[in-house]
Amino acid sequence: MVSPEPSSHPQPMTKPTLKAKASSWLTDGFLFLGGAFLALLLLITIYSLINPNPSSSPNFGRAVTPPYSNPVRHSDPGSDFMSDPPDRTFYDDPELTYTIGSPVKNWDEKRRQWLMYHPSFSAGAAERILMVTGSQPSACKNPIGDHLLLRFFKNKVDYSRIHGIDLFYNNAFMHPEMRSYWAKIPVIRAAMVAHPEAEWIWWVDSDALFTDMDFKLPLEKYSSYNLVVHGWAHLILDTHSWTGLNAGVFLIRNCEWSMKFLEAWAAMGPQTLDYEKWGETLRATFKDKAFPESDDQTGLAYLIYKENEKWADRIYLESDYYFEGYWDEIVGNLENITEKYTQGAGSWRRPFVTHFTGCQPCSGAHNLMYSGTSCRDGMQKALNFADNQVLRKFGFVHPSAVDSALQPLPFNYPVVS
């Protein structure tokens, strides 16, 4: 039988079944997922090379600090003022007080422990300074008194900013009975406890200003001392003069010795029952004392003179430079000083601190040794002299010591021939 010839037309393909379709989709799906996984693994590998220490887990509860609100102070970039470790410190002691008359026992050890729990303060701890100043709570009686105090304060802010020093301004009595010149002691005592990170507390009277904005305290010179004050030992120990030192500016170490010293010093103050008796004792000891009341300056001289063995080896009487200078012997030479600096007069220095003792800028009740005009003009000259050292960096200066106006400086000022 003859077989039929094959048809020249192709036969239609067999229609795929549902099972075959499913198998194809699964194959494609596995291929896609495998490729995506490999791509993800590649991305993770690349990211780990770029950022080898990623954060372990996101913290959505953490507050984000805006870039313009940095909690770290300019004066100490490494210090973390926002950290408060869980370790117990002297701040957890319910018997601790900030007030004079309540000494803190073992303060050196407590402060050392606090610094150990706050290691961000360890860098530069031996030279960290807190400047403290202040004025009375009420408005000044002198019509221009508040303006003058503002300018004196601005001067301290400028100096502190330039040298990275923290500044505390107080205008409240931290002891209701310790006022006037005695008001500084309770403030300093409180500052020691409030700022354990500060090695030194630097008291500067409201009527004292910095007239050398570049000069920096030679702290290495005072490494063996706990109190630095402007004075002369022979005037206290031999002449017995109450002006052998000036208590308007002093540097005191934040330590247990200083706390005990402040208690001994404050024992002569108006809050004690022996205040009048101390006035008599001080005046009998220092014959040139001008008034009968017990005061902080004569009290300090008394401790150096009468309790010399107990305190004097830790007190440095600075007289090598104007740690605190008497204004009446300084202001008349300020224009000559400016000329010397403009001409590049070698290592000659400006007076560091000029103190307008006796001028009473707030009350206006100046010492009768001076005229109101001499005090007012002297303060204006010294403030402008200091201000020019700051304004120069902004391209301006006061054209004269008594001129409040400003003039721009040429780009190459000063030109030293």
C-alpha positions as a Markdown table, in Angstrom:
| # | Residue | x | y | z |
|---|---|---|---|---|
| 1 | Met | 0.0 | 0.0 | 0.0 |
| 2 | Val | 1.4 | 3.3 | -0.9 |
| 3 | Ser | 1.9 | 5.7 | 2.0 |
| 4 | Pro | 0.6 | 9.1 | 1.6 |
| 5 | Glu | 3.1 | 12.0 | 1.0 |
| 6 | Pro | 3.7 | 14.4 | 3.9 |
| 7 | Ser | 1.9 | 17.7 | 3.6 |
| 8 | Ser | 4.0 | 20.7 | 2.6 |
| 9 | His | 2.2 | 22.8 | 5.3 |
| 10 | Pro | 3.7 | 22.8 | 8.9 |
| 11 | Gln | 1.5 | 21.2 | 11.5 |
| 12 | Pro | 0.3 | 23.4 | 14.2 |
| 13 | Met | 2.2 | 23.3 | 17.6 |
| 14 | Thr | 0.6 | 21.6 | 20.6 |
| 15 | Lys | -1.1 | 24.1 | 22.9 |
| 16 | Pro | 0.8 | 24.5 | 26.2 |
| 17 | Thr | -0.9 | 23.2 | 29.3 |
| 18 | Leu | -1.6 | 25.3 | 32.5 |
| 19 | Lys | 1.1 | 23.3 | 34.3 |
| 20 | Ala | 3.7 | 24.2 | 31.8 |
| 21 | Lys | 2.8 | 28.0 | 32.2 |
| 22 | Ala | 3.2 | 27.8 | 36.0 |
| 23 | Ser | 6.6 | 26.2 | 35.7 |
| 24 | Ser | 7.8 | 29.0 | 33.4 |
| 25 | Trp | 6.6 | 31.7 | 35.8 |
| 26 | Leu | 8.3 | 30.2 | 38.8 |
| 27 | Thr | 11.6 | 30.0 | 36.9 |
| 28 | Asp | 11.4 | 33.6 | 35.9 |
| 29 | Gly | 10.5 | 34.7 | 39.4 |
| 30 | Phe | 13.4 | 32.9 | 41.0 |
| 31 | Leu | 15.7 | 34.4 | 38.4 |
| 32 | Phe | 14.4 | 38.0 | 39.2 |
| 33 | Leu | 14.6 | 37.5 | 43.0 |
| 34 | Gly | 18.1 | 36.1 | 42.7 |
| 35 | Gly | 19.2 | 39.1 | 40.7 |
| 36 | Ala | 17.7 | 41.5 | 43.1 |
| 37 | Phe | 19.3 | 39.8 | 46.1 |
| 38 | Leu | 22.7 | 40.0 | 44.4 |
| 39 | Ala | 22.2 | 43.7 | 43.6 |
| 40 | Leu | 21.3 | 44.4 | 47.2 |
| 41 | Leu | 24.3 | 42.5 | 48.5 |
| 42 | Leu | 26.5 | 44.5 | 46.2 |
| 43 | Leu | 25.1 | 47.8 | 47.5 |
| 44 | Ile | 25.5 | 46.7 | 51.1 |
| 45 | Thr | 29.1 | 45.8 | 50.4 |
| 46 | Ile | 29.9 | 49.1 | 48.8 |
| 47 | Tyr | 28.2 | 51.1 | 51.6 |
| 48 | Ser | 30.2 | 49.2 | 54.3 |
| 49 | Leu | 33.4 | 50.1 | 52.5 |
| 50 | Ile | 32.4 | 53.8 | 52.4 |
| 51 | Asn | 31.1 | 53.9 | 56.0 |
| 52 | Pro | 32.9 | 51.2 | 58.1 |
| 53 | Asn | 31.3 | 52.3 | 61.4 |
| 54 | Pro | 27.6 | 52.7 | 60.9 |
| 55 | Ser | 25.2 | 53.4 | 63.7 |
| 56 | Ser | 24.0 | 50.2 | 65.3 |
| 57 | Ser | 20.4 | 51.2 | 65.4 |
| 58 | Pro | 18.5 | 54.4 | 64.7 |
| 59 | Asn | 17.3 | 56.4 | 67.7 |
| 60 | Phe | 14.1 | 58.1 | 66.7 |
| 61 | Gly | 13.6 | 59.4 | 70.2 |
| 62 | Arg | 16.8 | 61.5 | 70.2 |
| 63 | Ala | 16.3 | 65.3 | 69.9 |
| 64 | Val | 18.1 | 66.8 | 67.0 |
| 65 | Thr | 20.2 | 69.8 | 67.8 |
| 66 | Pro | 19.9 | 72.6 | 65.2 |
| 67 | Pro | 23.3 | 73.6 | 63.7 |
| 68 | Tyr | 22.8 | 77.1 | 65.2 |
| 69 | Ser | 22.3 | 75.8 | 68.7 |
| 70 | Asn | 25.5 | 74.1 | 69.7 |
| 71 | Pro | 25.4 | 73.2 | 73.5 |
| 72 | Val | 29.2 | 73.0 | 73.6 |
| 73 | Arg | 30.8 | 76.3 | 74.7 |
| 74 | His | 33.2 | 78.2 | 72.5 |
| 75 | Ser | 35.7 | 78.4 | 75.4 |
| 76 | Asp | 36.2 | 74.7 | 75.5 |
| 77 | Pro | 35.2 | 72.8 | 72.4 |
| 78 | Gly | 35.8 | 69.4 | 74.0 |
| 79 | Ser | 33.6 | 69.9 | 77.1 |
| 80 | Asp | 30.2 | 68.2 | 77.0 |
| 81 | Phe | 27.8 | 70.3 | 79.1 |
| 82 | Met | 24.8 | 68.2 | 78.1 |
| 83 | Ser | 26.1 | 64.9 | 79.5 |
| 84 | Asp | 25.1 | 63.8 | 83.0 |
| 85 | Pro | 26.4 | 60.4 | 83.9 |
| 86 | Pro | 24.3 | 58.2 | 86.3 |
| 87 | Asp | 27.2 | 58.1 | 88.9 |
| 88 | Arg | 26.5 | 59.8 | 92.2 |
| 89 | Thr | 28.5 | 62.9 | 92.9 |
| 90 | Phe | 28.5 | 65.6 | 95.6 |
| 91 | Tyr | 25.4 | 67.2 | 93.9 |
| 92 | Asp | 23.4 | 64.2 | 95.2 |
| 93 | Asp | 24.3 | 65.0 | 98.8 |
| 94 | Pro | 21.2 | 66.6 | 100.4 |
| 95 | Glu | 23.4 | 68.4 | 102.9 |
| 96 | Leu | 25.4 | 70.2 | 100.3 |
| 97 | Thr | 25.0 | 74.0 | 100.2 |
| 98 | Tyr | 26.3 | 76.8 | 98.1 |
| 99 | Thr | 26.3 | 79.3 | 101.0 |
| 100 | Ile | 29.1 | 80.8 | 103.0 |
| 101 | Gly | 29.1 | 79.5 | 106.6 |
| 102 | Ser | 28.6 | 75.8 | 105.5 |
| 103 | Pro | 32.0 | 74.4 | 104.5 |
| 104 | Val | 32.1 | 71.5 | 102.1 |
| 105 | Lys | 34.2 | 68.7 | 103.6 |
| 106 | Asn | 36.7 | 66.8 | 101.4 |
| 107 | Trp | 36.1 | 69.3 | 98.5 |
| 108 | Asp | 39.3 | 68.3 | 96.7 |
| 109 | Glu | 38.3 | 64.7 | 96.6 |
| 110 | Lys | 34.7 | 65.4 | 95.6 |
| 111 | Arg | 35.8 | 67.7 | 92.8 |
| 112 | Arg | 38.3 | 65.2 | 91.6 |
| 113 | Gln | 35.6 | 62.5 | 91.5 |
| 114 | Trp | 33.3 | 64.7 | 89.6 |
| 115 | Leu | 35.9 | 65.4 | 87.0 |
| 116 | Met | 36.6 | 61.7 | 86.7 |
| 117 | Tyr | 32.9 | 61.1 | 85.9 |
| 118 | His | 33.0 | 63.9 | 83.3 |
| 119 | Pro | 36.1 | 63.1 | 81.3 |
| 120 | Ser | 35.2 | 65.6 | 78.6 |
| 121 | Phe | 36.4 | 68.4 | 81.0 |
| 122 | Ser | 39.8 | 66.8 | 81.5 |
| 123 | Ala | 41.5 | 68.5 | 78.6 |
| 124 | Gly | 42.8 | 71.9 | 79.8 |
| 125 | Ala | 41.3 | 71.4 | 83.3 |
| 126 | Ala | 44.4 | 72.8 | 85.1 |
| 127 | Glu | 44.0 | 76.2 | 83.3 |
| 128 | Arg | 40.2 | 76.5 | 83.1 |
| 129 | Ile | 39.0 | 79.9 | 84.5 |
| 130 | Leu | 35.6 | 81.2 | 85.5 |
| 131 | Met | 35.6 | 85.0 | 85.7 |
| 132 | Val | 33.1 | 86.4 | 88.2 |
| 133 | Thr | 31.9 | 90.0 | 88.5 |
| 134 | Gly | 28.8 | 91.9 | 89.4 |
| 135 | Ser | 27.0 | 94.9 | 90.7 |
| 136 | Gln | 24.2 | 95.9 | 93.0 |
| 137 | Pro | 20.6 | 94.7 | 92.4 |
| 138 | Ser | 19.1 | 98.2 | 92.1 |
| 139 | Ala | 19.6 | 100.9 | 89.5 |
| 140 | Cys | 22.5 | 103.3 | 89.8 |
| 141 | Lys | 22.0 | 106.7 | 91.4 |
| 142 | Asn | 24.5 | 108.3 | 89.1 |
| 143 | Pro | 22.6 | 109.3 | 85.9 |
| 144 | Ile | 25.2 | 107.7 | 83.7 |
| 145 | Gly | 26.1 | 104.9 | 86.2 |
| 146 | Asp | 24.2 | 102.1 | 84.5 |
| 147 | His | 25.7 | 103.1 | 81.1 |
| 148 | Leu | 29.2 | 103.0 | 82.6 |
| 149 | Leu | 28.6 | 99.6 | 84.3 |
| 150 | Leu | 27.4 | 98.3 | 80.9 |
| 151 | Arg | 30.6 | 99.4 | 79.2 |
| 152 | Phe | 32.7 | 97.9 | 82.0 |
| 153 | Phe | 30.8 | 94.7 | 81.6 |
| 154 | Lys | 31.2 | 94.7 | 77.8 |
| 155 | Asn | 35.0 | 95.1 | 78.3 |
| 156 | Lys | 35.0 | 91.9 | 80.4 |
| 157 | Val | 32.9 | 90.1 | 77.9 |
| 158 | Asp | 35.3 | 91.1 | 75.1 |
| 159 | Tyr | 38.3 | 89.9 | 77.1 |
| 160 | Ser | 36.6 | 86.6 | 78.1 |
| 161 | Arg | 35.6 | 85.9 | 74.5 |
| 162 | Ile | 39.1 | 86.6 | 73.1 |
| 163 | His | 40.7 | 84.2 | 75.7 |
| 164 | Gly | 38.0 | 81.5 | 75.9 |
| 165 | Ile | 37.0 | 82.3 | 79.5 |
| 166 | Asp | 33.5 | 81.7 | 80.9 |
| 167 | Leu | 32.0 | 84.7 | 82.6 |
| 168 | Phe | 29.4 | 85.0 | 85.4 |
| 169 | Tyr | 27.8 | 88.3 | 86.1 |
| 170 | Asn | 25.9 | 88.6 | 89.4 |
| 171 | Asn | 23.6 | 91.4 | 90.5 |
| 172 | Ala | 21.9 | 89.8 | 93.5 |
| 173 | Phe | 23.1 | 89.5 | 97.2 |
| 174 | Met | 23.8 | 85.8 | 97.8 |
| 175 | His | 23.8 | 86.6 | 101.6 |
| 176 | Pro | 21.3 | 89.2 | 102.8 |
| 177 | Glu | 23.8 | 90.7 | 105.2 |
| 178 | Met | 26.9 | 90.6 | 103.2 |
| 179 | Arg | 26.7 | 93.6 | 100.9 |
| 180 | Ser | 28.9 | 96.2 | 99.4 |
| 181 | Tyr | 32.5 | 95.0 | 99.3 |
| 182 | Trp | 31.6 | 91.9 | 101.3 |
| 183 | Ala | 29.1 | 90.7 | 98.6 |
| 184 | Lys | 31.9 | 89.1 | 96.5 |
| 185 | Ile | 32.7 | 86.3 | 99.0 |
| 186 | Pro | 29.3 | 84.5 | 98.9 |
| 187 | Val | 29.3 | 84.7 | 95.1 |
| 188 | Ile | 32.8 | 83.2 | 94.8 |
| 189 | Arg | 31.9 | 80.4 | 97.3 |
| 190 | Ala | 28.8 | 79.5 | 95.3 |
| 191 | Ala | 30.7 | 79.6 | 92.0 |
| 192 | Met | 33.2 | 77.0 | 93.3 |
| 193 | Val | 30.4 | 74.5 | 93.8 |
| 194 | Ala | 28.4 | 75.5 | 90.7 |
| 195 | His | 31.5 | 75.1 | 88.5 |
| 196 | Pro | 33.7 | 72.2 | 89.6 |
| 197 | Glu | 35.2 | 72.1 | 86.1 |
| 198 | Ala | 36.9 | 75.5 | 86.8 |
| 199 | Glu | 40.3 | 75.4 | 88.4 |
| 200 | Trp | 40.4 | 79.1 | 89.0 |
| 201 | Ile | 37.8 | 81.7 | 90.0 |
| 202 | Trp | 38.8 | 85.1 | 88.9 |
| 203 | Trp | 37.0 | 88.0 | 90.7 |
| 204 | Val | 37.1 | 91.3 | 88.9 |
| 205 | Asp | 35.3 | 94.4 | 90.5 |
| 206 | Ser | 32.6 | 96.1 | 88.4 |
| 207 | Asp | 34.8 | 99.3 | 88.2 |
| 208 | Ala | 37.9 | 97.5 | 86.9 |
| 209 | Leu | 38.6 | 96.9 | 83.2 |
| 210 | Phe | 41.1 | 95.2 | 81.0 |
| 211 | Thr | 43.4 | 97.7 | 79.2 |
| 212 | Asp | 45.5 | 95.0 | 77.6 |
| 213 | Met | 43.2 | 92.7 | 75.7 |
| 214 | Asp | 46.1 | 90.5 | 74.4 |
| 215 | Phe | 47.7 | 89.7 | 77.8 |
| 216 | Lys | 47.1 | 86.3 | 79.2 |
| 217 | Leu | 47.5 | 85.3 | 82.9 |
| 218 | Pro | 50.8 | 83.5 | 83.5 |
| 219 | Leu | 49.1 | 80.6 | 85.3 |
| 220 | Glu | 52.3 | 78.5 | 85.3 |
| 221 | Lys | 53.8 | 81.1 | 87.6 |
| 222 | Tyr | 51.0 | 80.5 | 90.2 |
| 223 | Ser | 51.1 | 76.7 | 90.1 |
| 224 | Ser | 52.1 | 76.4 | 93.8 |
| 225 | Tyr | 49.7 | 79.0 | 95.0 |
| 226 | Asn | 45.9 | 79.2 | 95.7 |
| 227 | Leu | 45.4 | 82.9 | 95.9 |
| 228 | Val | 46.9 | 85.7 | 93.7 |
| 229 | Val | 46.3 | 89.3 | 94.6 |
| 230 | His | 48.0 | 92.6 | 93.6 |
| 231 | Gly | 50.2 | 93.7 | 96.5 |
| 232 | Trp | 53.5 | 94.2 | 98.2 |
| 233 | Ala | 54.6 | 92.0 | 101.2 |
| 234 | His | 56.7 | 94.7 | 102.9 |
| 235 | Leu | 53.8 | 97.2 | 103.0 |
| 236 | Ile | 51.6 | 94.6 | 104.8 |
| 237 | Leu | 54.2 | 92.9 | 107.0 |
| 238 | Asp | 56.5 | 95.8 | 107.8 |
| 239 | Thr | 54.6 | 99.0 | 107.2 |
| 240 | His | 51.2 | 97.6 | 108.2 |
| 241 | Ser | 49.3 | 99.5 | 105.5 |
| 242 | Trp | 45.8 | 98.5 | 104.5 |
| 243 | Thr | 46.7 | 99.6 | 101.0 |
| 244 | Gly | 49.5 | 97.1 | 100.8 |
| 245 | Leu | 47.2 | 95.1 | 98.5 |
| 246 | Asn | 43.9 | 95.6 | 96.6 |
| 247 | Ala | 41.1 | 93.1 | 96.9 |
| 248 | Gly | 39.2 | 94.3 | 93.9 |
| 249 | Val | 40.8 | 91.8 | 91.6 |
| 250 | Phe | 42.1 | 88.4 | 92.6 |
| 251 | Leu | 42.5 | 84.9 | 91.4 |
| 252 | Ile | 41.6 | 82.0 | 93.7 |
| 253 | Arg | 41.9 | 78.3 | 93.1 |
| 254 | Asn | 38.8 | 76.1 | 93.3 |
| 255 | Cys | 40.1 | 73.9 | 96.2 |
| 256 | Glu | 39.5 | 73.0 | 99.8 |
| 257 | Trp | 42.1 | 75.4 | 101.0 |
| 258 | Ser | 40.3 | 78.2 | 99.3 |
| 259 | Met | 37.0 | 77.3 | 100.9 |
| 260 | Lys | 38.5 | 77.3 | 104.3 |
| 261 | Phe | 40.2 | 80.6 | 103.6 |
| 262 | Leu | 36.9 | 82.2 | 102.4 |
| 263 | Glu | 35.3 | 81.1 | 105.7 |
| 264 | Ala | 38.1 | 82.7 | 107.7 |
| 265 | Trp | 37.9 | 85.9 | 105.6 |
| 266 | Ala | 34.1 | 86.1 | 105.9 |
| 267 | Ala | 34.3 | 85.7 | 109.7 |
| 268 | Met | 35.1 | 89.4 | 109.8 |
| 269 | Gly | 32.0 | 90.4 | 107.7 |
| 270 | Pro | 28.8 | 92.2 | 108.7 |
| 271 | Gln | 26.8 | 88.9 | 109.1 |
| 272 | Thr | 28.8 | 88.0 | 112.3 |
| 273 | Leu | 28.2 | 89.2 | 115.8 |
| 274 | Asp | 31.8 | 90.3 | 116.0 |
| 275 | Tyr | 31.6 | 92.7 | 113.1 |
| 276 | Glu | 32.1 | 95.9 | 115.1 |
| 277 | Lys | 34.9 | 94.3 | 117.1 |
| 278 | Trp | 36.7 | 93.3 | 113.9 |
| 279 | Gly | 36.5 | 96.9 | 112.7 |
| 280 | Glu | 38.3 | 98.0 | 115.9 |
| 281 | Thr | 40.9 | 95.3 | 115.5 |
| 282 | Leu | 41.6 | 96.0 | 111.9 |
| 283 | Arg | 42.0 | 99.7 | 112.5 |
| 284 | Ala | 44.3 | 99.1 | 115.5 |
| 285 | Thr | 46.4 | 96.9 | 113.4 |
| 286 | Phe | 46.6 | 99.0 | 110.3 |
| 287 | Lys | 46.9 | 102.6 | 111.5 |
| 288 | Asp | 46.3 | 104.2 | 108.1 |
| 289 | Lys | 42.9 | 102.5 | 107.6 |
| 290 | Ala | 40.6 | 105.4 | 106.6 |
| 291 | Phe | 37.2 | 104.2 | 108.1 |
| 292 | Pro | 36.2 | 102.3 | 111.2 |
| 293 | Glu | 34.1 | 99.5 | 109.6 |
| 294 | Ser | 35.6 | 96.0 | 108.9 |
| 295 | Asp | 36.2 | 95.7 | 105.2 |
| 296 | Asp | 37.3 | 92.9 | 102.9 |
| 297 | Gln | 40.6 | 94.5 | 101.9 |
| 298 | Thr | 41.9 | 95.1 | 105.4 |
| 299 | Gly | 40.6 | 91.7 | 106.5 |
| 300 | Leu | 42.7 | 90.1 | 103.7 |
| 301 | Ala | 45.7 | 92.0 | 104.8 |
| 302 | Tyr | 45.1 | 91.0 | 108.4 |
| 303 | Leu | 45.1 | 87.3 | 107.5 |
| 304 | Ile | 48.3 | 87.6 | 105.7 |
| 305 | Tyr | 49.9 | 89.6 | 108.5 |
| 306 | Lys | 48.5 | 88.0 | 111.7 |
| 307 | Glu | 48.0 | 84.4 | 110.4 |
| 308 | Asn | 51.0 | 84.3 | 108.1 |
| 309 | Glu | 52.1 | 80.8 | 109.0 |
| 310 | Lys | 48.6 | 79.4 | 108.3 |
| 311 | Trp | 47.9 | 81.1 | 104.9 |
| 312 | Ala | 50.8 | 83.1 | 103.5 |
| 313 | Asp | 52.7 | 80.2 | 101.8 |
| 314 | Arg | 49.8 | 79.7 | 99.4 |
| 315 | Ile | 49.2 | 83.4 | 98.7 |
| 316 | Tyr | 51.1 | 85.2 | 95.9 |
| 317 | Leu | 51.4 | 89.0 | 96.0 |
| 318 | Glu | 51.8 | 90.0 | 92.4 |
| 319 | Ser | 53.7 | 93.2 | 91.7 |
| 320 | Asp | 55.6 | 92.3 | 88.5 |
| 321 | Tyr | 52.9 | 93.7 | 86.2 |
| 322 | Tyr | 49.5 | 95.5 | 86.5 |
| 323 | Phe | 47.5 | 92.5 | 87.7 |
| 324 | Glu | 45.4 | 95.4 | 89.1 |
| 325 | Gly | 46.5 | 99.0 | 88.5 |
| 326 | Tyr | 45.6 | 102.2 | 90.1 |
| 327 | Trp | 43.8 | 104.3 | 87.5 |
| 328 | Asp | 45.1 | 107.7 | 88.5 |
| 329 | Glu | 48.7 | 106.7 | 87.6 |
| 330 | Ile | 47.6 | 105.0 | 84.3 |
| 331 | Val | 45.0 | 107.1 | 82.4 |
| 332 | Gly | 47.3 | 110.1 | 81.8 |
| 333 | Asn | 49.7 | 107.9 | 79.8 |
| 334 | Leu | 47.2 | 106.0 | 77.7 |
| 335 | Glu | 47.8 | 108.1 | 74.6 |
| 336 | Asn | 51.5 | 107.7 | 74.8 |
| 337 | Ile | 51.0 | 103.9 | 75.2 |
| 338 | Thr | 48.9 | 103.8 | 72.0 |
| 339 | Glu | 51.7 | 105.6 | 70.1 |
| 340 | Lys | 54.3 | 103.2 | 71.4 |
| 341 | Tyr | 52.3 | 100.2 | 70.2 |
| 342 | Thr | 51.5 | 101.9 | 66.8 |
| 343 | Gln | 55.3 | 102.4 | 66.3 |
| 344 | Gly | 56.1 | 98.8 | 67.4 |
| 345 | Ala | 57.9 | 99.5 | 70.6 |
| 346 | Gly | 59.4 | 96.1 | 71.2 |
| 347 | Ser | 58.2 | 94.1 | 74.3 |
| 348 | Trp | 56.7 | 97.1 | 76.1 |
| 349 | Arg | 53.3 | 96.2 | 77.5 |
| 350 | Arg | 50.1 | 98.0 | 78.2 |
| 351 | Pro | 48.8 | 98.0 | 81.8 |
| 352 | Phe | 46.8 | 94.8 | 82.2 |
| 353 | Val | 43.9 | 95.8 | 84.5 |
| 354 | Thr | 43.0 | 99.4 | 85.3 |
| 355 | His | 40.9 | 99.8 | 88.5 |
| 356 | Phe | 38.9 | 102.9 | 89.1 |
| 357 | Thr | 38.9 | 102.5 | 92.9 |
| 358 | Gly | 37.4 | 105.5 | 94.6 |
| 359 | Cys | 35.4 | 106.7 | 91.6 |
| 360 | Gln | 32.2 | 104.8 | 92.4 |
| 361 | Pro | 30.7 | 105.0 | 88.8 |
| 362 | Cys | 27.3 | 103.6 | 90.0 |
| 363 | Ser | 26.6 | 105.8 | 92.9 |
| 364 | Gly | 28.7 | 108.8 | 91.8 |
| 365 | Ala | 29.8 | 109.4 | 95.4 |
| 366 | His | 33.5 | 109.4 | 94.4 |
| 367 | Asn | 36.3 | 109.8 | 96.9 |
| 368 | Leu | 37.0 | 113.5 | 97.6 |
| 369 | Met | 40.6 | 113.0 | 96.6 |
| 370 | Tyr | 39.4 | 113.1 | 93.0 |
| 371 | Ser | 37.0 | 115.3 | 91.1 |
| 372 | Gly | 33.9 | 113.9 | 89.3 |
| 373 | Thr | 35.3 | 115.1 | 86.0 |
| 374 | Ser | 38.7 | 113.4 | 86.5 |
| 375 | Cys | 36.9 | 110.1 | 87.2 |
| 376 | Arg | 34.5 | 110.4 | 84.3 |
| 377 | Asp | 37.1 | 111.4 | 81.8 |
| 378 | Gly | 39.5 | 108.8 | 83.1 |
| 379 | Met | 36.9 | 106.0 | 82.6 |
| 380 | Gln | 36.0 | 107.3 | 79.2 |
| 381 | Lys | 39.7 | 107.2 | 78.1 |
| 382 | Ala | 40.4 | 103.8 | 79.5 |
| 383 | Leu | 37.2 | 102.3 | 78.1 |
| 384 | Asn | 37.9 | 103.7 | 74.6 |
| 385 | Phe | 41.6 | 102.7 | 74.8 |
| 386 | Ala | 40.5 | 99.1 | 75.5 |
| 387 | Asp | 37.7 | 99.2 | 73.0 |
| 388 | Asn | 40.0 | 100.2 | 70.2 |
| 389 | Gln | 42.0 | 97.0 | 70.7 |
| 390 | Val | 38.8 | 95.1 | 69.9 |
| 391 | Leu | 37.4 | 97.4 | 67.2 |
| 392 | Arg | 40.6 | 97.4 | 65.2 |
| 393 | Lys | 39.9 | 93.8 | 64.2 |
| 394 | Phe | 36.6 | 95.0 | 62.8 |
| 395 | Gly | 38.2 | 97.9 | 60.9 |
| 396 | Phe | 37.3 | 100.8 | 63.1 |
| 397 | Val | 38.7 | 102.8 | 66.1 |
| 398 | His | 37.7 | 105.7 | 68.2 |
| 399 | Pro | 39.7 | 108.6 | 66.8 |
| 400 | Ser | 40.6 | 109.9 | 70.2 |
| 401 | Ala | 40.5 | 108.7 | 73.8 |
| 402 | Val | 37.4 | 110.8 | 74.7 |
| 403 | Asp | 35.5 | 110.5 | 71.4 |
| 404 | Ser | 32.6 | 108.0 | 71.3 |
| 405 | Ala | 32.4 | 108.2 | 67.5 |
| 406 | Leu | 34.2 | 105.7 | 65.2 |
| 407 | Gln | 36.3 | 106.1 | 62.1 |
| 408 | Pro | 37.3 | 103.4 | 59.6 |
| 409 | Leu | 40.9 | 102.3 | 59.4 |
| 410 | Pro | 43.0 | 101.9 | 56.3 |
| 411 | Phe | 43.5 | 98.3 | 55.2 |
| 412 | Asn | 47.3 | 98.3 | 56.1 |
| 413 | Tyr | 46.9 | 99.9 | 59.6 |
| 414 | Pro | 49.2 | 100.1 | 61.5 |
| 415 | Val | 52.2 | 100.6 | 59.2 |
| 416 | Val | 55.3 | 100.2 | 61.3 |
| 417 | Ser | 58.4 | 101.7 | 59.8 |
